[in-house]
Every structure is written in structure tokens, then in C-alpha cells.
Amino acid sequence: MKYFIYFIISSFLIISLVVVINLPLRIIKPGMAEYFPEITFSKIDGTIWSGKIYDLSFANEYLGSLNTEMDLRTLKFYLNDNEVSVEGKINIISSIIEEKINLRETNFEIGSRRFLQRVPSISAVSGNNLNMTFDVDGCYEASGNLYADLDRKGLLNQAVTTKMEVILGCKDNKLIGDFFSTPNQDVLKGNFTVDNELNYVLVANSALVLSKISKLLTKPLSRAPDIKIKGNLYELFYGD
């Protein structure tokens, strides 16, 4: 009798394992439709362990095809288009235990005007070794660097590209960033915050501009005046 019980249990475990191993990736379709209505795609192939989402778009902006690989601890993802590439990991165990998205070792490059047309002064954006823990209520931990090419006009109206660097962090459940131009930080520097609804506040100043203005004044300014900008990131990139 005990061998029969062992057989039943073993058969159940084997069948369960086969089912899990072959569980199709398309089971995520209802969840994506409910929680991420801005995301569309043409089809999904493969299993939850190794799959592909074809013709992925966000807010009607084409991204490319997303490849996924998963083990018992980590979900790896990779997307590559001509002008957009994203790769990274999600720590599954931490995400389940903490009930937060645990994003790790994420890198991306965006050089497409499709995504940057609302901010024509920026010609390219990239991220290096981004790590972030967040949920719908906000950001709890973040690290890594962002880089951007800022196009502007020089003294003789010639095109000048300034390299920008951003150091990321979290404070009061908001994503924060300190940014500065490189190699000369006098061109532009400042900081920003982004809340869980993607509302942002950006504060910037330029010591280089201050120096030029001070030369025209009888009483030079003691510090560069701040420029403060508020808005919503989603509306900035995808609003009417």
C-alpha cells in the first residue's frame, strides 16, 4: 500500500513539475491588460521560463520585442530595437516577500526621436547599473546613474552638446536625482524629485550663465538663480 501512495505522490509531483515547466508565458496577458493598459503587443511565445513578447508598444510608441528568462530567483529581460535597448533583472523572491518590485542591474539606451520628441533639447538618454525597489506607493531604494546628451546653442549660435550625469536615490518615497554637466559642472547642475504619480519637480542653475550675467551688471549676483519646473512625466512624453 505504501508503494502505491509513493507512486501517487511521485506521479503528482512529476505531473506538477511538467505543467509548471511548460506553463505558457501567455498566462500574463490578462494581468497586463488589467494593470498595464498602455502596453500592447502582437503575440506571446514560449513558457514562463523562456519566452518572447513580440512588437511591444507603450502608449502607442513601438519599443520592439521583449525576451524573458526566469529561474527560481530571478526574471531576466532584454529588449533591443534599432534605437532602444533595455536589459535587467527582477529579484523574484524579494519582490514576493516585500510585495514590491525589486529591479536590479538594469541598463538602457534610448536614442530614438520617437521618445524624445517632447524634449528636443535631449538627443540621447542612457542608464547604467540601475537598482530600484518600488511599488504603487512610491520608491524605497534606488541607485545607479543616468546619462543624457543636452543639445544647446553656443555663443556663435553653433550647436553644442553638453554631457549630463544623474545620480539616483530615494527619499520620502520619492525618486530623487542630483544632476550635473560633465566635465564642467558650471554649465548646469541641479536636482529633481518624482512621486508615485510621476509628478516631478526640477530645480536647476548655471554658474556659467551667472558669470556672463554678472559681467553686464554693476553689482554682480552672489549666486546663480534657480530655475524651477513642475509637471508630470507621463503627460510630458505622452500627453496631448
N, C-alpha and C positions, 0 to 999 in steps of 0.2 A: 504493500500500500504506500509505504513512504517513497518508493521509487516512482510510483505513479504521481505523487504530489510533487516530487522533484522535477519530473518530466513536465508537468503542467506549469510550474513556476518558471522553469528554464525556457519553455516554449513561449510563455507570455513575455519574458524579458527579451528574448530574441526578436519576437514579432514587434515589440515596442521599439527596440533599437532600430530595426529595419524601417519602421514607419517614421521615426524621428530623423534618421539619416536621409530618407527620401522625401521629407516634408518639403513641398514646393515653396519657393520664395514668394509666389503669388498670393500666399495667405496674408501678406501685409497690405494687399490692395484695399480692403475695407477700412483699415486703420488710417491709411494715407488719405483716403477720400474724406474721412471724417475729421481728422485732426490737421491735415495739411492740404486744404482745397486748392491752394495756389500751385501745387505741384501736379504736373500731368506727365504722362509717358505713353508710349505706343504699345509696349508689351513687356512682360517679365518672364525670364527663363531661368532654369536652374533650381537648386534647392537652397534652404536657409544656410547651408554650409558653404556653398559656392554658387553665386548667381549673377545675373546681369539685368539691369533695368535700362531699356532702350529709349532713346530720344527723350531724355528727361528735360523738362522745362519748368521754370519758376516764374509765375506771374507773366506767362506768355513769352518769356525770354528763353530761348533754346540754350541748354547747357551742354548736352552731349549724352553719352551712355555711361552709366554708373556700374562698376564691377564691385562685388562684395565677396568677402571670405570671412568665415567665422569658425572659431574653435570654442572650447568651453569657457574661455575667459575674455576673449577679445573679438570685436567685429572690426574688420579692416575694410576700408572703402577707397576706391580710386576712380576718378573721373578725368578724362583727357579729351579736350576739343582743340581746335587749332589755336585758340587764343584764351582758353580757360583750362586750368588743371587744378585738381584738388585731390589730396590723399591724406589719410589719417586713420585714427583708431578710436573706438569707443570701448571703454572698460565695462564689460557686461556685468560682472559681479558687483563692482562698486555702484554702478547705476541702479541695479536691483535693490541692493541693501540700503542705499541712501535715498532712493526714489528721485534721483537727479541724473541728468545726462553728464557723463564723465568723459569728456573729449580729450584725447591725448595725441601728441606727436603729429599734429596736423600742419600741413604745408599747402599753400595755394599760390597761384599766379593768375592774374587777370589783366589782359592787355586789350580786351575787346571793347570797342566803342559802343557796342550794344548795351553794356552795363555801366559805362562811364559817361554816356551822352548827357546826363543831367548835371554832371560836374566836369565840364570841358577843360578846366584847368588841370585836371589829373589825367595823365595818359597811361598810367600803369599802377597796379597795386599788387603786393605780394605779402604773404605771411610765412614766418619761419618758426617751427617748433612751438606751435600754439597749444597750450593746455588750458582747459576751462571746465569748471563744474557749475552747472546752472539748471534751473527749471523754469516754470512759467512765472514764478515769483521774483526771479532775478538771478544775479551772478554771485557765486560764493567763493570762487577761487579762479584766478587767471594768471597766466604768464606767457611770455613769448614776445616776438617783435613783428611789427608791421612795417612795410616799406612802401613808399609811393614816389612817383615822378611828378613834380609840380611844374607845369609849364607857365611861364610868365614872360613879360616883355622887359628887355633891358633898357639902359639909358638911351640908346640909339634906336629903340623900337625893334631891336632884334630879338629873336626867340631865344629864351634861356630856360634850361631845365634844372630845377633845384631838387636834389635828393632829400627826401624826408624819412625820418625814422620815428617809430612809435613804440614805447614800452608799455605793455598792458598790465592791468591789475584789477582788483575788485575792492569796493568799499561801500558799505551800507547797501548791499545787494545790487549795486550798480557797477557796470563795466566802466573802468576808468583808463585813461591813457595820457601819458606825457609825450609830446612830440617836439621834434626839433629838426632843423635843417642840418645837413652834413655836407662838407666838413665844417662849414662856417655856421654856427648856431645863431649868429647875429641876424641872419636873413629872416628867420621865422622860428618861433617857438611858442608853446602853449600847452593846453590840456583840454580834455573833454570828458564828459560822463554820458552814459547811455543807460536808461532804465529798462524795466522788463517789457514796456510797451513800445520800445525803440525810440522814445523821445530823447533827444540829445541836446546838450549844452556845450558849446565850444568857445573857448577863450584863447585869443592869440595876440601876440605883439611882435614887433620887429625893431631891434636895436639899430639895424641898418637904416631903416626909414627914419627913426628918431634922430640919428646923426645928420641925415640930409635935411630934415626939417629944422633942426637946431641951427644949422648954418644960415638959415634965412631969417631967424628971429634975433631980436636984440637981447632977449632973455631966454637962453636955451632951456628946454624942458629937462627936468631932472630924471624922468623915466619914460619909457615908451608907453603910450596909451594903449589900453587893452581894447580889442575888438571882440564883442560877444555876439554869438549867433545861436539861435534856438530853432528847433524843428523836429521832424520825425523822419527817421531813416527810410522807412517803407514808402512814405509819401514822396521823399526826395528822389528815390530811384524808380518808383513805380506809380506814383500818383498822376492824376490827370494834369 
